[in-house]
Every structure is written in C-alpha cells, then in structure tokens.
C-alpha cells in the first residue's frame, strides 16, 4: 500500500539506524510534541535502538493530557446544567478535581459520546427543546472541524447548539518549555497532524530565536528514524533550521482553507496547560461574531475550587519532559489504563499509556 509499506521496510530501517550511529557523536535530547509520535516511537521500539547519548523525550503532545483540572471542573459543571453534554470518548475517564465526566454519566447526567462535531450538531437538531454543548478539546488539528460546526449552526439557525472551547495551539507551548529552562533541548520532532494545518513556518522562531532545530515528522517508523537523523545532522553541524520530513502531507504554509475557517471563528487567547500553567496566546477563544454559540457565555455555573493533581501523580513533570513515565511512583502500580490516576494514563496517546502498553520496548535512561 502506497505511503505505508515503503515506510515499514526493515532494510531501510536498519540502514537509517546505522546512519544515526555513525553521524551521532555528542549527547542530544530531542522532544516529540505529538501523542501519535509518542505511540509510534514506543510501539516501534525506537528508543531501544538509539545510541545511549541520544535521548527521546515526550512533551505536551496529547490534548487530553494537557487539559487542566480547572477546565475539566468547568466541563463537569456545564454538564450538570441539564444540557446534553457531548464529548469525544477519551475525555470521559480524565479525572477532574472531584469527579470525571464518566462518573457523572454513570450518575445520570446526560453526557453523550460523539465521533464528530456533526454528530453533536445532529443531536441539537433532533432535540430542539434541549441545549446541547460540545466539549471542544484538541490542537489545531481538530479546531477547523469545530469551527465549521459553528458556521453550520449559524447558517442553519440551530440556536440550541454551543461549544465549551478549550482548544490549544502547539508552538506557544514549545516556546514555554524552552523559556522554563528545565531541559537542554537539542531539537524538536514537530507534530505531523498539527503541521498539516498550520504548516512549518510557525516553528521558524524556535530555530531563529532559540537556536533549536525542528523537523516536522510523519508517523511511520521510517519517518521517525529519518527525522532523528535529520535532527542529529543539524546538531552535529551546529545548525538550527526548520525542515519537513513529512513532505507528502506538510507544506511551509499549511492548509490555507482550514486556517481561514479556524481564524474566522476563533481568535487566540491565554490557555491553562497541565504541568506548565497559563501560556499567553496558546489557546483559541470564540470570536464575538459567534458568541451565541459560546457555552462559557451562555451558561452561568458555579465551579468549585480546583485541586492539584493527586499525590504522587507526575503527569505535570512528564508533560514537561523532566520525568519519564517510569519515574512516577504510581506508574503501573496504582495507576494503570484500567484505573488511571492521571490523564497521561487515560488517553491512548498519553505518554504513560504508551509506555505502559509497550513497556517491553522501552529502555530506561
């Protein structure tokens, strides 16, 4: 199958691994900021075959994981208003300060899992006497589709539909990680899905201002290996530039149609990231023209004081790359995918879930 089998060629993989070992001579830390890359790296055992001086770190690349407790608490409060609360399924088990959407659903709150915003819009059409809220979580990848749902609702006069928007955008989070100064990062494995929408240009400031190489990667094992090779090549030459490995899907300018749709409905604002805090300009907020579909403006809710993560949970440090999942005392013991304590173990793209599922393929640094 084109764009699949040729990216899973063992001979080419072996050649790339040998090439990485030959050109790599100094200690480097590379971070992926995409949950799909985290899974691909873990599943393929890529960390295991890296030289000891090449470290791959997982960053804040899972939108479920980086959703702050305060946003989860507000989502639960909105679900309790009597509206039909719709959400993607991976948000159900994420624990808030006092409860989770899954627990609320089990207690009788009308929370429904949908597979797209069009499903939520259809529920609104079929229940004209009920308010319907969609929990808009995700990065730039999903934002255009949520924006379209608001445009459609406005066009079709569906007045009982709204969204609770906690969308986040990735480049400001990468900047925040660099500004924290907790890590000596030598390169970013930039997210493929996000970059299909925004392109590679938004990462230029990282190379220009911080001197950190960036390579936009695809998701097959050979994609990731080639990306690591490209990052090492830059590091060895003392270069810092933005390159695209995932050329079959990503351009420097991105998807202009999707960006226009997203920018028509949303504007940037501050956002709270789990483990990092409030990052200026890292979130998307509903524009004034679509305030009639903004659940935060339509519903007044009392949200109890937000609690920090449970004792012993290291999700915040893991999302910042200063800890590996196996460094958490709860990992694989009190915290498992069946009984997650923190969100990094909830989402299938969370670092802890990936390390747990493929723990036989991971090496400890």
C-alpha positions in Angstrom: 0.0 0.0 0.0 1.5 3.3 -1.1 2.8 5.5 1.8 2.6 2.6 4.2 4.6 -0.5 3.2 7.6 1.6 2.0 7.8 3.3 5.4 8.0 -0.1 7.2 10.9 -1.6 5.3 13.3 -3.4 7.8 16.3 -3.0 5.5 15.8 0.8 5.2 15.2 1.0 9.0 18.5 -0.8 9.7 20.3 1.5 7.3 18.9 4.6 9.0 19.7 3.3 12.5 23.3 2.6 11.4 23.5 6.0 9.8 22.3 7.6 13.1 25.0 5.8 15.0 27.7 6.8 12.5 26.9 10.6 12.4 26.0 11.0 16.1 28.9 11.9 18.4 27.5 14.0 21.2 24.8 13.8 23.8 21.5 15.2 22.5 17.9 15.5 23.8 15.1 15.5 21.3 11.5 16.0 22.2 8.4 14.9 20.3 5.3 17.1 21.0 2.7 14.8 19.4 0.9 11.9 21.1 0.9 9.9 17.9 4.6 10.2 17.7 4.9 9.1 21.3 2.9 5.9 20.4 4.9 5.3 17.2 8.2 5.6 19.0 7.2 3.4 21.8 5.4 0.8 19.6 8.4 0.5 17.2 11.0 0.3 20.0 12.8 3.3 18.5 14.2 4.4 21.9 15.8 1.0 22.3 17.8 1.2 19.2 19.1 4.7 19.7 22.7 5.2 20.9 22.9 5.9 24.6 23.7 9.5 24.1 20.5 10.1 22.0 17.6 10.7 24.3 14.0 11.0 23.1 11.7 12.9 25.4 7.9 13.0 25.3 6.4 16.5 25.7 2.9 18.1 25.9 1.6 16.5 22.7 -1.6 14.9 24.0 -4.5 17.3 24.1 -6.4 15.2 26.6 -3.4 15.1 28.9 -2.7 18.8 28.9 -6.3 19.8 29.7 -6.1 21.5 33.0 -8.1 20.4 36.1 -9.8 23.8 36.1 -11.1 23.2 32.5 -12.3 19.7 33.4 -14.1 21.1 36.5 -15.9 23.6 34.4 -16.9 21.0 31.8 -18.4 18.9 34.6 -20.3 22.0 35.9 -21.6 22.7 32.4 -22.7 19.0 32.1 -24.7 19.4 35.2 -26.8 22.3 33.9 -29.4 20.0 32.3 -28.0 20.4 28.8 -27.0 17.5 26.7 -23.2 17.5 27.0 -21.4 15.9 24.1 -17.7 14.9 24.1 -15.2 12.7 22.4 -14.9 9.4 24.3 -11.3 9.9 25.5 -12.4 12.7 27.8 -14.7 10.5 29.9 -12.1 9.0 32.2 -10.0 12.0 32.7 -10.2 12.8 36.4 -11.1 16.4 37.5 -10.7 17.7 41.0 -13.8 15.9 42.3 -15.2 13.8 39.6 -15.0 12.8 35.9 -17.4 13.0 33.0 -17.6 9.2 33.1 -18.6 9.3 36.8 -21.2 12.0 36.1 -22.6 10.0 33.2 -22.9 6.9 35.5 -24.8 9.1 38.0 -27.4 10.0 35.3 -26.0 13.2 33.8 -26.9 13.4 30.1 -23.4 13.0 28.7 -23.1 11.5 25.2 -20.0 10.4 23.3 -19.8 11.6 19.7 -17.3 10.9 16.9 -17.5 14.3 15.3 -19.0 17.7 15.8 -21.5 16.9 13.1 -22.9 14.2 15.4 -23.3 16.8 18.2 -25.0 19.2 15.7 -27.4 16.5 14.7 -28.3 15.8 18.3 -29.1 19.5 18.7 -31.3 19.4 15.6 -33.1 16.3 16.9 -33.6 17.8 20.4 -34.8 21.4 19.7 -36.1 21.8 23.2 -32.7 20.9 24.8 -29.5 22.8 24.9 -26.6 20.9 23.5 -22.9 21.6 24.4 -19.9 20.1 22.7 -16.6 19.9 24.6 -14.1 21.3 22.1 -10.8 19.8 23.1 -7.8 19.5 20.8 -5.0 21.2 19.0 -5.0 22.9 15.6 -5.8 19.5 14.0 -9.4 19.5 15.1 -10.1 23.2 15.5 -11.2 23.7 11.9 -13.9 21.0 12.1 -15.3 22.5 15.3 -15.2 25.9 13.7 -17.3 24.5 10.8 -19.9 23.2 13.2 -20.4 26.8 14.5 -20.6 28.1 11.0 -23.2 25.4 10.1 -25.2 26.1 13.2 -25.3 29.8 12.4 -26.2 29.1 8.8 -29.0 26.6 9.6 -30.4 28.6 12.5 -29.6 25.9 15.1 -29.8 28.1 18.2 -29.6 25.4 20.9 -26.0 24.3 20.0 -22.9 25.7 21.7 -19.3 24.6 22.4 -17.1 24.8 25.5 -13.8 25.7 23.8 -10.6 24.7 25.4 -8.6 24.4 22.2 -4.9 24.8 22.4 -2.2 25.7 19.9 1.2 24.0 19.9 4.0 26.5 19.1 3.5 28.7 22.1 3.8 25.6 24.4 7.1 24.7 22.7 8.2 28.3 23.5 7.1 28.0 27.1 9.1 24.8 27.5 12.2 26.5 26.2 11.6 29.5 28.5 11.3 27.3 31.5 14.9 26.2 31.1 14.4 22.9 32.8 15.7 20.9 29.8 18.6 21.2 27.5 16.8 20.5 24.2 18.7 20.0 21.1 15.8 19.6 18.7 12.0 19.2 18.4 10.2 16.4 16.5 7.4 18.6 15.4 3.8 17.3 15.2 2.7 16.0 11.8 -1.1 16.3 12.1 -0.9 19.8 13.6 1.6 20.8 10.9 -0.7 19.6 8.1 -3.0 22.5 9.2 -0.5 25.2 10.3 2.5 24.3 8.1 6.1 24.5 9.2 6.5 28.3 9.2 5.1 28.8 12.7 8.2 26.9 14.1 10.7 29.3 12.5 11.0 31.4 15.6 12.3 28.3 17.6 15.2 27.9 15.2 15.9 31.6 14.7 15.4 32.9 18.3 16.4 29.8 20.4 18.8 28.1 18.0 16.9 24.8 18.4 16.5 22.6 15.3 13.0 21.5 14.2 11.9 18.7 11.9 8.2 18.0 11.1 7.8 14.2 11.1 5.4 11.7 9.7 4.2 8.7 11.8 5.7 5.6 10.3 8.8 4.1 11.9 11.0 5.2 8.9 9.5 8.7 9.2 10.6 9.0 12.8 14.0 7.5 12.1 14.7 9.8 9.2 13.6 12.8 11.4 16.0 11.8 14.1 18.8 11.5 11.5 17.9 15.0 10.2 17.9 16.5 13.7 21.3 14.9 14.5 22.7 16.1 11.3 21.7 19.7 12.2 23.1 19.3 15.7 26.4 17.9 14.5 26.8 20.8 12.1 25.8 23.4 14.6 22.8 24.4 12.5 19.3 25.4 13.6 16.6 25.4 10.9 13.1 24.1 10.3 12.9 21.1 8.0 10.0 19.0 6.8 10.4 15.2 6.7 6.7 14.7 6.2 6.7 16.3 2.8 3.9 14.1 1.5 1.4 16.0 3.7 3.0 19.2 5.1 4.0 22.4 3.4 5.5 25.5 4.9 2.3 27.5 4.5 -0.1 24.8 5.8 -3.7 24.3 4.7 -4.9 27.8 3.9 -8.5 26.8 3.7 -8.5 25.2 7.1 -6.6 28.1 8.6 -9.1 30.6 7.2 -12.0 28.6 8.6 -10.3 28.4 12.0 -9.4 32.1 12.1 -12.9 33.1 11.1 -14.5 31.5 14.2 -11.6 31.6 16.7 -9.1 34.1 18.0 -6.1 33.5 20.2 -6.2 33.8 23.9 -4.4 32.5 27.0 -4.8 28.9 28.0 -4.0 26.8 31.0 -1.8 23.7 30.3 -1.5 20.9 32.8 2.0 20.9 34.2 3.0 24.2 32.6 0.4 26.7 33.7 -1.2 29.6 31.8 0.6 30.2 28.5 -0.2 33.5 26.8 -1.6 33.2 23.3 -1.7 29.4 23.4 -5.5 28.9 23.3 -8.4 29.5 21.0 -11.4 31.5 22.0 -14.7 32.0 20.2 -14.9 35.3 18.3 -17.6 37.9 19.0 -19.5 37.0 15.8 -20.1 33.6 17.3 -20.8 34.5 20.9 -24.3 33.0 20.6 -22.5 29.6 20.4 -20.1 30.0 23.2 -21.2 27.9 26.2 -19.0 29.9 28.6 -21.1 33.0 27.9 -24.4 31.2 27.7 -24.3 29.3 30.9 -23.6 30.6 34.4 -22.0 27.8 36.5 -20.5 27.5 39.9 -17.2 25.8 39.7 -15.7 24.6 43.0 -12.1 25.4 43.8 -9.7 23.4 41.7 -7.5 20.8 43.3 -3.9 19.9 42.2 -3.1 16.5 40.8 -3.5 13.6 43.1 -0.5 13.0 45.5 2.3 11.0 43.8 1.0 11.8 40.2 3.8 13.0 38.0 1.8 13.9 34.9 2.9 17.6 35.0 6.6 16.7 35.1 6.1 14.0 32.4 4.4 16.5 30.1 7.4 18.9 30.6 9.8 16.1 29.7 11.7 16.3 33.0 10.5 12.8 34.0 9.8 9.6 32.2 6.6 7.8 32.9 8.5 5.0 34.7 9.9 7.7 37.1 6.4 8.1 38.6 5.9 6.1 41.7 2.4 5.3 40.7 3.2 4.1 37.2 2.0 0.5 36.5 1.0 0.1 40.2 -1.7 2.4 41.5 -2.0 4.0 38.0 -2.9 1.8 35.0 -5.1 2.2 31.9 -7.9 0.4 33.7 -7.6 2.5 36.8 -5.8 5.8 35.7 -4.8 8.3 38.4 -3.7 10.9 35.9 -4.6 11.9 32.4 -1.3 10.7 30.9 -2.5 7.2 31.5 -6.1 7.8 30.2 -5.6 8.8 26.6 -4.3 6.2 24.2 -1.8 8.9 23.1 -0.7 9.8 26.6 2.9 9.1 27.4 2.2 6.9 30.4 -0.4 4.8 28.5 2.1 4.4 25.6 5.0 3.4 27.9 2.7 1.0 29.8 1.4 -0.7 26.7 4.8 -1.1 25.0 6.9 -1.2 28.2 8.8 -4.2 26.8 10.1 -2.0 24.0 11.2 1.0 26.2 14.6 1.5 27.8 15.3 3.4 30.9 17.7 6.3 30.6 
